Amino acid sequence: MTLKSIPLTDELHTYLVAHGAPPDAVVRDLAEETLALLPEDAGMQVAPEQAAFLTFLTRLLGVRQAVEVGTFTGLSSLSIARGLAEGGRLTCFDISEEYTNVARRYWARAGVDDRIELRIGAAGERLRELPDERYLDFAFIDADKTGYPVYWDELVPRMRPGGVIAVDNVLRHGRVIAPQSADDRAIAAFNDAVLADVRVDAVMLPIADGLTLARVH
Ligand SMILES: C[S@@+](CC[C@H](N)C(=O)[O-])C[C@H]1O[C@@H](n2cnc3c(N)ncnc32)[C@H](O)[C@@H]1O
């Protein structure tokens, strides 16, 4: 049995991205503009292979109702929106008008703005505005790390049976096993809580900074 995922050199990463739904012009421009406008924060954007995976997964699940927590300049939301089934809707949560104004432009350019609703404000509070029923097919959590348990607790009861929650940055660039910050400790505790949560089956994938996929019973 193979013992672990192989390490990715830069060359291998480039090869992997190029051979699995490579970024189109919209995604390339969004990545370039994010880096130019927000050089300090551009690393928050999902990796290109994650973007492709989000579209693939959304399509695979036939998602009609999706939520994203943590939109930034829009790469993950664009990727989810592209995979939605006919008539599907994505509701996005973020606190920043500045970041999400970039997202709005790229949603329009990609022709998916008609299926996305953006709600600005602290997601812990704004998620409570969502219908109190099990209607969500898919959710993606990628905002402030200390908020993850709150987002999880708001989202799990709203997932339809078989719905999937994807959670980003669960490996904290390896620091999850030796936390060095409050964010690292928050993710380590969150990962333990997911493992113990009897409402879900979860797998942790070594994509980019680690992605948990949890299927809600
Ligand atoms: C890692 S980035 C998201 C990256 C995005 N998924 C992408 O692919 O480009 C985290 C985002 O969470 C937002 N955020 C931070 N705290 C938040 C909160 N309390 N409620 C909602 N959004 C928050 C930030 O403004 C930022 O845009």
The ligand as an SDF file (V2000), in Angstrom:
LIG
                    3D

 27 29  0  0  0  0  0  0  0  0999 V2000
   -9.2090   32.7170    2.8510 C   0  0  0  0  0  0  0  0  0  0  0  0
  -10.1800   34.0860    2.3070 S   0  0  0  0  0  0  0  0  0  0  0  0
  -11.3430   33.3060    1.2370 C   0  0  0  0  0  0  0  0  0  0  0  0
  -10.7340   32.9230   -0.0950 C   0  0  0  0  0  0  0  0  0  0  0  0
  -11.7530   32.5680   -1.1320 C   0  0  0  0  0  0  0  0  0  0  0  0
  -12.4500   31.3540   -0.7860 N   0  0  0  0  0  0  0  0  0  0  0  0
  -11.1070   32.4480   -2.5140 C   0  0  0  0  0  0  0  0  0  0  0  0
  -11.0330   31.3510   -3.0550 O   0  0  0  0  0  0  0  0  0  0  0  0
  -10.6540   33.4580   -3.0390 O   0  0  0  0  0  0  0  0  0  0  0  0
  -11.0990   34.4580    3.7550 C   0  0  0  0  0  0  0  0  0  0  0  0
  -12.2110   35.4750    3.5780 C   0  0  0  0  0  0  0  0  0  0  0  0
  -12.9970   35.4490    4.7760 O   0  0  0  0  0  0  0  0  0  0  0  0
  -13.4880   36.7430    5.0120 C   0  0  0  0  0  0  0  0  0  0  0  0
  -13.8490   36.8290    6.4280 N   0  0  0  0  0  0  0  0  0  0  0  0
  -13.0480   36.9890    7.4990 C   0  0  0  0  0  0  0  0  0  0  0  0
  -13.7590   37.0230    8.6280 N   0  0  0  0  0  0  0  0  0  0  0  0
  -15.0560   36.8710    8.2720 C   0  0  0  0  0  0  0  0  0  0  0  0
  -16.2790   36.8220    8.9830 C   0  0  0  0  0  0  0  0  0  0  0  0
  -16.3320   36.9280   10.3170 N   0  0  0  0  0  0  0  0  0  0  0  0
  -17.4330   36.6680    8.2910 N   0  0  0  0  0  0  0  0  0  0  0  0
  -17.4160   36.5500    6.9350 C   0  0  0  0  0  0  0  0  0  0  0  0
  -16.2800   36.5750    6.2080 N   0  0  0  0  0  0  0  0  0  0  0  0
  -15.1140   36.7410    6.8630 C   0  0  0  0  0  0  0  0  0  0  0  0
  -12.3440   37.6700    4.5920 C   0  0  0  0  0  0  0  0  0  0  0  0
  -12.8210   38.9680    4.2870 O   0  0  0  0  0  0  0  0  0  0  0  0
  -11.7700   36.9250    3.3950 C   0  0  0  0  0  0  0  0  0  0  0  0
  -12.2840   37.4360    2.1910 O   0  0  0  0  0  0  0  0  0  0  0  0
  1  2  1  0
  2  3  1  0
  2 10  1  0
  3  4  1  0
  4  5  1  0
  5  6  1  0
  5  7  1  0
  7  8  2  0
  7  9  1  0
 10 11  1  0
 11 12  1  0
 11 26  1  0
 12 13  1  0
 13 14  1  0
 13 24  1  0
 14 15  1  0
 14 23  1  0
 15 16  2  0
 16 17  1  0
 17 18  1  0
 17 23  2  0
 18 19  1  0
 18 20  2  0
 20 21  1  0
 21 22  2  0
 22 23  1  0
 24 25  1  0
 24 26  1  0
 26 27  1  0
M  CHG  2   2   1   9  -1
M  END
$$$$
